[in-house]
Amino acid sequence: MMGVIKALTRHLVLAIPATLLLGLLFGAVAPVGWLSTLVIPLTLLMIYPMMVNLRLGELLRGGDGRAQGLAQLINFAVIPFIAYGLGLWWFADAPYLALGLLLAALLPTSGMTISWTGFAQGNLPAAVKMTVVGLILGSLAAPLYVKWLMGASIPVDLVAVFRQIILVVGVPMLAGQLTRYFLIKRHGAEGFRTQWAPRFPPLSTIGVLGIVFVAMALKAEDLLASPGLLIDISIPLLLLYAINYALSTLVAKVWLPRGDGIALVYGTVMRNLSIALALAMNAFGEAGSDAALLIALAYIIQVQSAAWYVRLTDRLFGPPAEAQH
């Protein structure tokens, strides 16, 4: 069973479209109202495993202050407002789709930030710190940004959104860090790193695919009535990612050395879609399934674009130092 889950994790770019299709088919032939009861369990299954491998101690590491500052400037002073503008323009009559675009833009960094930075031979410690800082700042800022930017278009209960942040981020983070502490205490840091740490990320995949399935099944009736909706949703998503890649690459090339620049790109373009999806499904009721559908599609674009960017890295930033000798 674990072998199947690991295979799904490696091939997420295929697993997510397949799950979207299965959700659509299920929603077309079966009652789906009961699926909403699975949202919270799947959310916790999705978030908890990635919190076990989160290294909060990286916050104390220094030496990359400029990269960290530029990353958070892009993450919280630029990209959310680009997403908000795209949402106003493209989804003028569909505020919950605009909400999905904004949620994706408000929650930067994920485990993918670290993985892809490593594949591209960037500064891995800087990427780890961006992941931790982005997660904490995004969790605190997201409810405030949503209330500020979307409060006139949709009802936003600030207390309820913060309560959901505590549920989908705070509780799994506490549980994950306690799990990490006890496993390291029992098996040692090396034993945890080699034997236990690799076991947790695949478990998140089950939660991700489960939430994607539920979101798609809940929207199946609307999608079958308007099959062009998926294409309509994809266009502003593609624009958002294209703008993000272009801006982050330019900033990285102008102001940062190669390793820090690569970390900055993946620390700003990779979004924590798992938490965005959890918020959409948990904090905004049934209407949040519109936002969840958009975020589910963002997974496909994010994974594909990250893989292509790795191939372009040496052309954009030059080869790593050791390859130049």
KAWOVEN-V268517 format. One line per field, one symbol per residue. phi: phi as a letter, one per 40 degrees, with the letter a starting at -180 (. if undefined). burial: 1 if it has 24 or more other ideal C-beta (glycine too) atoms within 12 Angstrom, else 0. Layout:
# KAWOVEN-V268517
phi=???
burial=???
This chain:
# KAWOVEN-V268517
phi=.cccccccccbdcccccccdccccccccbbcbdcccccccdccccccddcccccbccccccbgbdccccccccccbbbcdccccccccccbdbbccccccccccccbcgadcdcccccdcfcccdccccdcccccccccccdcccccccbdccbcbcdccccccccccbcccccccccdddcccccbgccccccbbdcccdcccdccdcccccccccccdcccccbcccccdccccccccccccdcccccccccbbcdccccdcdccbccbccccdcccdcbcbgcccccccccccccdccccccccccdccdcccbgcddcccc
burial=0000100110010011101110110110000100110111011111111111111001000001001101111111011101110111011001111111111111111111111111011111111111111111111011101110110011010000110110111101101110110011000000010001100111111111111111111111011000001100111111011011111110110001011111111111111111111111111110111111111111111111111011001001100000000
